[in-house]
Amino acid sequence: MSETTLDLKGLKCPLPVLKTRKALSRLAPGDRLIVLTTDPMAEIDIPHMCREDGHTLQGVEKAATGHRFLLVAGK
């Protein structure tokens, strides 16, 4: 298993979820992806995308400047 960090700070909806989906599509099942965002909509969009696409949202940390998502690639 590998772990990759995707820095999407400064991008606005829908780019964070689209870039996260693309990054997850390149990972093997079980690989971890850390996503850093500043877009407030990412808190809704990324968990929803995980449910739709079969990925696991292992955690979300809220920071003063945005969010840090820990995702595990599915399928």
N, CA, C and O atoms as a MOPAC input file, in Angstrom:
PM7 MOZYME 1SCF
protein

 N      0.84100 1    -1.18600 1     0.00000 1
 C      0.00000 1     0.00000 1     0.00000 1
 C      0.88200 1     1.24500 1     0.00000 1
 O      1.93900 1     1.28800 1     0.63000 1
 N      0.42000 1     2.23700 1    -0.71500 1
 C      1.15400 1     3.49400 1    -0.75500 1
 C      0.29700 1     4.60700 1    -0.16800 1
 O     -0.91100 1     4.45900 1     0.01500 1
 N      0.95500 1     5.72400 1     0.12200 1
 C      0.23800 1     6.90000 1     0.61700 1
 C      0.69600 1     8.10100 1    -0.20500 1
 O      1.89300 1     8.33500 1    -0.37100 1
 N     -0.26500 1     8.85100 1    -0.71100 1
 C      0.00200 1    10.00700 1    -1.55900 1
 C     -0.71100 1    11.20900 1    -0.96500 1
 O     -1.80600 1    11.08300 1    -0.41700 1
 N     -0.08700 1    12.37800 1    -1.07600 1
 C     -0.72900 1    13.61600 1    -0.63600 1
 C     -1.06800 1    14.45900 1    -1.85400 1
 O     -0.24800 1    14.64400 1    -2.75400 1
 N     -2.28900 1    14.96300 1    -1.86100 1
 C     -2.78900 1    15.79200 1    -2.95200 1
 C     -3.13400 1    17.16300 1    -2.36700 1
 O     -4.09600 1    17.29500 1    -1.61100 1
 N     -2.34500 1    18.18300 1    -2.72200 1
 C     -2.55700 1    19.53400 1    -2.20300 1
 C     -3.45100 1    20.30700 1    -3.16600 1
 O     -3.01500 1    20.71000 1    -4.24500 1
 N     -4.69900 1    20.50900 1    -2.76900 1
 C     -5.67400 1    21.20700 1    -3.60200 1
 C     -6.08600 1    22.54300 1    -2.99300 1
 O     -7.14100 1    23.08700 1    -3.32000 1
 N     -5.24900 1    23.06200 1    -2.11400 1
 C     -5.55700 1    24.34500 1    -1.46900 1
 C     -5.64100 1    25.45000 1    -2.51700 1
 O     -4.80700 1    25.53100 1    -3.41900 1
 N     -6.65000 1    26.28900 1    -2.38600 1
 C     -6.84700 1    27.40400 1    -3.29700 1
 C     -7.78800 1    27.09800 1    -4.45400 1
 O     -8.22300 1    28.01600 1    -5.15100 1
 N     -8.11000 1    25.83000 1    -4.66900 1
 C     -9.02700 1    25.47300 1    -5.75600 1
 C    -10.47200 1    25.53900 1    -5.26000 1
 O    -10.76200 1    25.20400 1    -4.11200 1
 N    -11.35700 1    25.96800 1    -6.12600 1
 C    -12.78000 1    26.08800 1    -5.79300 1
 C    -13.58600 1    24.97800 1    -6.46100 1
 O    -13.15900 1    24.38600 1    -7.45200 1
 N    -14.75100 1    24.71400 1    -5.89900 1
 C    -15.69100 1    23.71900 1    -6.39600 1
 C    -15.94900 1    23.95200 1    -7.88000 1
 O    -16.18300 1    25.09200 1    -8.28300 1
 N    -15.91600 1    22.93200 1    -8.68600 1
 C    -15.85800 1    21.49900 1    -8.41300 1
 C    -14.45100 1    20.88500 1    -8.52000 1
 O    -14.31000 1    19.66500 1    -8.44600 1
 N    -13.41900 1    21.71100 1    -8.69100 1
 C    -12.08400 1    21.17300 1    -8.94400 1
 C    -11.54900 1    20.23100 1    -7.85900 1
 O    -10.97000 1    19.20400 1    -8.21100 1
 N    -11.71000 1    20.52200 1    -6.55200 1
 C    -11.16300 1    19.57700 1    -5.56700 1
 C    -11.72400 1    18.15700 1    -5.70500 1
 O    -10.96400 1    17.19200 1    -5.62800 1
 N    -13.01300 1    18.01500 1    -5.90500 1
 C    -13.58400 1    16.67200 1    -6.00800 1
 C    -13.19300 1    16.01700 1    -7.33600 1
 O    -12.96000 1    14.80900 1    -7.38100 1
 N    -13.11900 1    16.79100 1    -8.40200 1
 C    -12.73300 1    16.21000 1    -9.69400 1
 C    -11.28600 1    15.72800 1    -9.67800 1
 O    -10.98400 1    14.64900 1   -10.18700 1
 N    -10.40300 1    16.51500 1    -9.10100 1
 C     -8.98800 1    16.11800 1    -9.02600 1
 C     -8.79300 1    14.95700 1    -8.05100 1
 O     -7.92900 1    14.10600 1    -8.26500 1
 N     -9.59000 1    14.91900 1    -6.98400 1
 C     -9.52300 1    13.79700 1    -6.03900 1
 C     -9.97600 1    12.51000 1    -6.72300 1
 O     -9.33600 1    11.46900 1    -6.57700 1
 N    -11.06300 1    12.57900 1    -7.45800 1
 C    -11.56900 1    11.40000 1    -8.18600 1
 C    -10.51400 1    10.88200 1    -9.17100 1
 O    -10.28700 1     9.67600 1    -9.26600 1
 N     -9.88200 1    11.78500 1    -9.89100 1
 C     -8.86500 1    11.39000 1   -10.86700 1
 C     -7.66700 1    10.74000 1   -10.16700 1
 O     -7.14200 1     9.73100 1   -10.64000 1
 N     -7.24100 1    11.31100 1    -9.05500 1
 C     -6.11300 1    10.74800 1    -8.30900 1
 C     -6.45200 1     9.36000 1    -7.77300 1
 O     -5.61400 1     8.46000 1    -7.82500 1
 N     -7.65600 1     9.17600 1    -7.26400 1
 C     -8.07100 1     7.87500 1    -6.73700 1
 C     -8.14500 1     6.83000 1    -7.84200 1
 O     -7.88200 1     5.65300 1    -7.59500 1
 N     -8.49500 1     7.23900 1    -9.04600 1
 C     -8.60800 1     6.28400 1   -10.15500 1
 C     -7.24900 1     5.70000 1   -10.53800 1
 O     -7.17900 1     4.63100 1   -11.14500 1
 N     -6.17900 1     6.39600 1   -10.18600 1
 C     -4.82900 1     5.91600 1   -10.50300 1
 C     -4.22400 1     5.06000 1    -9.39500 1
 O     -3.13600 1     4.50800 1    -9.56500 1
 N     -4.91800 1     4.94400 1    -8.26100 1
 C     -4.38600 1     4.19300 1    -7.13100 1
 C     -4.91700 1     2.75900 1    -7.12600 1
 O     -5.98500 1     2.47000 1    -7.66600 1
 N     -4.15500 1     1.88900 1    -6.51200 1
 C     -4.58800 1     0.49700 1    -6.32800 1
 C     -5.52700 1     0.43900 1    -5.12100 1
 O     -5.42700 1     1.27000 1    -4.21800 1
 N     -6.44200 1    -0.54100 1    -5.10400 1
 C     -7.31000 1    -0.68700 1    -3.93900 1
 C     -6.48400 1    -0.81300 1    -2.65900 1
 O     -5.52000 1    -1.57500 1    -2.59000 1
 N     -6.89000 1    -0.04700 1    -1.65500 1
 C     -6.19600 1    -0.07000 1    -0.37200 1
 C     -5.15500 1     1.03000 1    -0.22400 1
 O     -4.71600 1     1.31100 1     0.89200 1
 N     -4.75200 1     1.66000 1    -1.32400 1
 C     -3.81300 1     2.78400 1    -1.23600 1
 C     -4.49600 1     3.95400 1    -0.55100 1
 O     -5.71100 1     4.12900 1    -0.65100 1
 N     -3.69600 1     4.75300 1     0.14800 1
 C     -4.23400 1     5.88800 1     0.89200 1
 C     -3.93100 1     7.18800 1     0.16400 1
 O     -2.87500 1     7.34800 1    -0.44800 1
 N     -4.88400 1     8.11500 1     0.24500 1
 C     -4.73900 1     9.43000 1    -0.35200 1
 C     -5.09200 1    10.47500 1     0.69600 1
 O     -6.17900 1    10.44800 1     1.27400 1
 N     -4.16900 1    11.38900 1     0.93500 1
 C     -4.42400 1    12.52500 1     1.82200 1
 C     -4.71900 1    13.72000 1     0.92900 1
 O     -3.92500 1    14.05500 1     0.04900 1
 N     -5.86100 1    14.36300 1     1.15500 1
 C     -6.28300 1    15.49100 1     0.33500 1
 C     -6.38100 1    16.73500 1     1.22500 1
 O     -7.06600 1    16.73300 1     2.24800 1
 N     -5.68400 1    17.79000 1     0.81400 1
 C     -5.69900 1    19.06000 1     1.53900 1
 C     -6.49300 1    20.07000 1     0.72600 1
 O     -6.19900 1    20.29200 1    -0.44800 1
 N     -7.50700 1    20.69000 1     1.34800 1
 C     -8.37100 1    21.63300 1     0.63200 1
 C     -8.62300 1    22.88400 1     1.46400 1
 O     -8.47700 1    22.88000 1     2.68700 1
 N     -9.00200 1    23.94700 1     0.77600 1
 C     -9.46400 1    25.16300 1     1.44700 1
 C    -10.90900 1    25.49400 1     1.07300 1
 O    -11.52100 1    26.37100 1     1.68200 1
 N    -11.44900 1    24.80800 1     0.08900 1
 C    -12.81800 1    25.06000 1    -0.37400 1
 C    -13.81500 1    24.49200 1     0.63700 1
 O    -13.78400 1    23.29100 1     0.90600 1
 N    -14.70100 1    25.32000 1     1.20500 1
 C    -15.65300 1    24.82100 1     2.19500 1
 C    -16.59400 1    23.74400 1     1.64800 1
 O    -17.06600 1    22.90100 1     2.41000 1
 N    -16.87100 1    23.75900 1     0.35000 1
 C    -17.76500 1    22.75300 1    -0.23900 1
 C    -17.13600 1    21.36100 1    -0.27600 1
 O    -17.85000 1    20.36600 1    -0.39800 1
 N    -15.81800 1    21.28200 1    -0.17400 1
 C    -15.14600 1    19.98100 1    -0.19300 1
 C    -15.60600 1    19.10400 1     0.97400 1
 O    -15.60800 1    17.87800 1     0.86600 1
 N    -15.99200 1    19.72100 1     2.07300 1
 C    -16.46700 1    18.97400 1     3.24600 1
 C    -17.73100 1    18.17600 1     2.91200 1
 O    -18.00300 1    17.15800 1     3.54900 1
 N    -18.49300 1    18.62100 1     1.93500 1
 C    -19.69500 1    17.92200 1     1.48200 1
 C    -19.37300 1    17.04000 1     0.27300 1
 O    -19.77400 1    15.87800 1     0.20800 1
 N    -18.64200 1    17.61800 1    -0.67700 1
 C    -18.42000 1    16.95900 1    -1.96800 1
 C    -17.53700 1    15.71400 1    -1.89200 1
 O    -17.85300 1    14.70500 1    -2.52300 1
 N    -16.45300 1    15.76000 1    -1.14500 1
 C    -15.52600 1    14.62300 1    -1.11800 1
 C    -16.14900 1    13.40700 1    -0.42200 1
 O    -16.04100 1    12.30400 1    -0.95900 1
 N    -16.79400 1    13.54800 1     0.74000 1
 C    -17.46800 1    12.37100 1     1.31200 1
 C    -18.54100 1    11.79300 1     0.39000 1
 O    -18.69200 1    10.57400 1     0.29900 1
 N    -19.28300 1    12.66100 1    -0.29200 1
 C    -20.32200 1    12.19800 1    -1.21900 1
 C    -19.69900 1    11.41800 1    -2.37800 1
 O    -20.21600 1    10.37000 1    -2.76600 1
 N    -18.60100 1    11.91700 1    -2.92900 1
 C    -17.91400 1    11.23400 1    -4.02200 1
 C    -17.40600 1     9.86500 1    -3.55900 1
 O    -17.48200 1     8.89300 1    -4.31000 1
 N    -16.89300 1     9.78300 1    -2.33700 1
 C    -16.41200 1     8.49800 1    -1.80800 1
 C    -17.55000 1     7.48100 1    -1.74400 1
 O    -17.37500 1     6.32700 1    -2.13300 1
 N    -18.70300 1     7.90200 1    -1.26000 1
 C    -19.85900 1     6.99200 1    -1.18700 1
 C    -20.28300 1     6.53700 1    -2.57800 1
 O    -20.57000 1     5.35800 1    -2.78400 1
 N    -20.32400 1     7.45400 1    -3.52100 1
 C    -20.74200 1     7.12000 1    -4.88600 1
 C    -19.76400 1     6.18000 1    -5.58300 1
 O    -20.17800 1     5.27700 1    -6.30900 1
 N    -18.45900 1     6.39200 1    -5.36400 1
 C    -17.43500 1     5.67600 1    -6.12500 1
 C    -16.85700 1     4.46300 1    -5.40300 1
 O    -16.02400 1     3.75300 1    -5.96800 1
 N    -17.28200 1     4.21100 1    -4.16400 1
 C    -16.81900 1     3.02500 1    -3.44900 1
 C    -15.48400 1     3.17100 1    -2.74600 1
 O    -14.80600 1     2.17400 1    -2.49800 1
 N    -15.09300 1     4.39900 1    -2.42000 1
 C    -13.86900 1     4.63500 1    -1.66800 1
 C    -14.22700 1     4.82100 1    -0.19300 1
 O    -15.38800 1     5.05900 1     0.14200 1
 N    -13.23700 1     4.71200 1     0.68000 1
 C    -13.47000 1     4.85100 1     2.11200 1
 C    -12.90900 1     6.17000 1     2.61100 1
 O    -11.74500 1     6.49300 1     2.37700 1
 N    -13.74500 1     6.92200 1     3.29700 1
 C    -13.30400 1     8.14100 1     3.96600 1
 C    -12.93000 1     7.74800 1     5.38700 1
 O    -13.80600 1     7.49700 1     6.21500 1
 N    -11.63900 1     7.69500 1     5.67000 1
 C    -11.20100 1     7.25400 1     7.00000 1
 C    -11.18500 1     8.36600 1     8.01800 1
 O    -11.27300 1     8.11400 1     9.21900 1
 N    -11.07400 1     9.59700 1     7.55000 1
 C    -11.06000 1    10.67800 1     8.51500 1
 C    -11.04700 1    12.04000 1     7.85200 1
 O    -10.62300 1    12.20200 1     6.70700 1
 N    -11.53200 1    13.02300 1     8.61700 1
 C    -11.52400 1    14.41800 1     8.17300 1
 C    -11.03900 1    15.24500 1     9.34800 1
 O    -11.55400 1    15.12100 1    10.45900 1
 N    -10.05900 1    16.08100 1     9.10400 1
 C     -9.58800 1    17.02000 1    10.12000 1
 C     -9.86900 1    18.42400 1     9.63100 1
 O     -9.52000 1    18.78700 1     8.50700 1
 N    -10.50100 1    19.20700 1    10.48500 1
 C    -10.77900 1    20.59700 1    10.14900 1
 C     -9.63400 1    21.44900 1    10.68900 1
 O     -9.21500 1    21.28600 1    11.83500 1
 N     -9.13800 1    22.34900 1     9.86200 1
 C     -8.07700 1    23.26100 1    10.27300 1
 C     -8.55800 1    24.68400 1    10.04800 1
 O     -9.60500 1    24.90400 1     9.43900 1
 N     -7.80200 1    25.63700 1    10.53500 1
 C     -8.18100 1    27.04100 1    10.37000 1
 C     -8.24500 1    27.42700 1     8.89400 1
 O     -9.02300 1    28.29900 1     8.50900 1
 N     -7.43100 1    26.77900 1     8.07600 1
 C     -7.36700 1    27.14800 1     6.65600 1
 C     -8.12500 1    26.19700 1     5.73900 1
 O     -8.19400 1    26.45000 1     4.53600 1
 N     -8.69400 1    25.11500 1     6.26100 1
 C     -9.41800 1    24.18800 1     5.39200 1
 C     -9.60500 1    22.82000 1     6.00600 1
 O     -9.90300 1    22.69700 1     7.19400 1
 N     -9.42700 1    21.77900 1     5.18300 1
 C     -9.66200 1    20.40100 1     5.61800 1
 C     -8.53200 1    19.49200 1     5.16700 1
 O     -7.83200 1    19.76700 1     4.19300 1
 N     -8.37700 1    18.40000 1     5.90700 1
 C     -7.44600 1    17.33100 1     5.54700 1
 C     -8.26200 1    16.04100 1     5.55700 1
 O     -8.75400 1    15.61500 1     6.60200 1
 N     -8.40000 1    15.42700 1     4.38400 1
 C     -9.17100 1    14.20100 1     4.22900 1
 C     -8.21100 1    13.02100 1     4.10900 1
 O     -7.19600 1    13.11000 1     3.41800 1
 N     -8.52900 1    11.93000 1     4.77300 1
 C     -7.77000 1    10.68300 1     4.60300 1
 C     -8.69600 1     9.68700 1     3.93500 1
 O     -9.70100 1     9.27100 1     4.51100 1
 N     -8.34100 1     9.30400 1     2.69200 1
 C     -9.16800 1     8.41600 1     1.88500 1
 C     -8.41800 1     7.12800 1     1.59100 1
 O     -7.19000 1     7.11700 1     1.50500 1
 N     -9.16800 1     6.04200 1     1.43600 1
 C     -8.60200 1     4.77200 1     1.02500 1
 C     -9.29500 1     4.37400 1    -0.27400 1
 O    -10.52200 1     4.30900 1    -0.34700 1
 N     -8.48600 1     4.11000 1    -1.29300 1
 C     -9.02800 1     3.75300 1    -2.60000 1
 C     -9.76800 1     2.42100 1    -2.52600 1
 O     -9.29200 1     1.46700 1    -1.91000 1
 N    -10.92300 1     2.36800 1    -3.15200 1
 C    -11.71200 1     1.14700 1    -3.19900 1
 C    -11.59600 1     0.46700 1    -4.54400 1
 O    -10.85100 1     0.90100 1    -5.42300 1
 N    -12.36000 1    -0.62300 1    -4.68600 1
 C    -12.45900 1    -1.38900 1    -5.91300 1
 C    -11.10900 1    -1.89200 1    -6.30400 1
 O    -10.97400 1    -2.56900 1    -7.32300 1

